[in-house]
Amino acid sequence: MTRRFRMLLVAALALTACSCGNERLAPEIGQEEMAPNDGGNGFQDGIAIRNVILVGGSAGKALASGAGAPLHMVLINNRTAPDRLVAISAPGVFQGADIPGGGVDLPVRQPVGTGPVPMALLTGASRQLSVGGFVPVELRFQQAGTARLEVPVMPATEWRTTLSPWPSAPAAPSPTSPLNPTPGAPVSPSPTAPAGPSPTG
């Protein structure tokens, strides 16, 4: 685990005292102050949202119009029951968002998203996005409602080079036949048994 991810995990586990006394929240899992991070942060009805970033182009290069950008974040559910992240959007900036499996399960008091794999891919940028800008992002949870926060667009440099790219679907293998294992090769005729005399009574 890299130093950055350790810091990110500490940030995810840090909850402020404002959650105390809310009967819908589970007991706090830590009293540490939130570690500094580069991304957007917030709370939504017991869901801690930490270090939300969009990874754009390399330093000095804008994300092209129509392109997609991976979205990274750490979420921790401090409610008393499991929840689920069911939708992500960036109205007016991206046309859509892909979330693996259609959503992200959030067990109680377990940080989710601390690894290098992006939480989602925002798709179809409506315009060029310069590194250093901010994008309004909405996160909709099944139980906790919708959180809105400003997310920075960061270059794919420095510690962000250790993040995984968006996983793409593997190419489908070419169909083959047991009689034609090599595409383009002639198919041999199937052997047939010689016709015998018809049985007679």
Disulfide bonds with the S-S distance in Angstrom:
none
